[in-house]
Amino acid sequence: MNLLVFIVLGIAVGMLIPLIPVYTAVLNRFTGGLSNSAPIIFGIGLVLTIGLKVLLTREFIWPAQVVKAPWYSFMGGSILAIYLLLTPLLLPRLGVGLTISLIVFGQLLMAVLIDHVGLFGNDSFPLNWPRAGGLLLIAIGVWLLKK
């Protein structure tokens, strides 16, 4: 596939992320709160991902394969739960733009750390002045959104 297709897909996926806390906040009003909304949201995600996996690949994941994975490879669900629980608390206080810009800045900080150290079996991409400058520019953008 053309690189442009992947760039557009990346932007499209990024545009979906701010919708998660917005939709969750709306659902919270109808369910009595996040403790009721979160299981519904995760249940829908579980059914959808399993359904798509089976439909698209006609394959199943076997427990014997899964138990060989390192413990930290299972943390994605926990991290998503934290994201889902905290972002609806931030939205009414910070607004969608500042909330998501802070989240993106946090993601970039972690990504640069993972790259720099080569965490979790990833190749190392040491922090250099251009990368540090990029982080600084993002931080300035977040600060400007706060104004």
Helices and strands as residue ranges (DSSP letters): H 3-16, H 19-31, H 34-57, H 63-66, G 71-74, H 75-117, G 119-121, H 129-146
